[in-house]
């Protein structure tokens, strides 16, 4: 996955709250709730600030002492899942 695009939260289709450092997201179209752990919430908030995925990856590399390959894989998977559920869009 190319990490240069910028995604945005699909505010027409969702509502969300951050509770105790975890995002709770409601898809208004299908009524499903989603929750993101602390790292997922950091990614969510970075997307909300219109950071590119490259910028998000840089933030994660600074904060977590994990191999870049693993961070890239996890970021890509989360973004694909969020996009599939129409919670974010490019």
N, C-alpha and C positions, 0 to 999 in steps of 0.2 A: 504494500500500500504506500502510495506517495504521501509523505508527511507534510507537504507544503500547503495543502488546501486549508481553508478556514471553515469550520463548521459553526453553526449557531443553533441555539436551543429553539425547538419548534414551538414557540409560545402560543401559536394558534391552536395547537392540539394537546398541550399539556399544561399542568400547573404543578408547582413543586415547592417544597419547604426544606430548609436545612435544619435538622434537629440533632443536637449532640454530635456535630461533625459528620452527620450522615444525611445524604439527600434522599428524600422520599418524593417520588414522582408519580403523578396520576396521569395516565393517558386518557384524555377526555373522550376519545373516539371509541375505545373498547372497554373503558372502565377498569383496566388493570393498573395495579400499583406496582412500582418498582422501587427498590432501595439500593443505594450505593454505599459501599464501605467508605472509610476515610480517604483512601487513595482515589477511589472512583469519584468521590465528591470533589477532591482537589482537581481532577481532570474536568469534571462537570463545570466547576466554577471558572476554570481557565477557558473552556469553550465559551462560557457565558461572557467572558471578557474579550472574546473574539481573537484569542491567541491561535496561531497556526499550530498544527500538530508538531512541527519541528520545535516550536517554542515550548509546547507542553512537555515534549520529551526532554528538553534541556532543563526545565524545572524539576522533572522527576529525577534526572541524573544528579542534580545538585542536592536533592533532599534524601535520596535513597542510595545506599551503597550496593547497588545491584548491577550486573552486567548490562550494558546498553542493549544487547540483543534481546535479553529477557524483557526489559522495559518496553522496547519497541514492539515486541510480540504482544505483550499484555495491553498496551495502549491501542494497538491496531484491533485486537479482538474486542475490546470494550467499545471502541468507536463503531465498528461494524455492527455490534449488537444494538447499540443505541440508535443507529441509523435504520436498521432493520425494523425496530419497534416504532419508528417515526418520532422518536424523542428529540433527535437532532436532524439537521439537514445541512447540505453543503451550500 
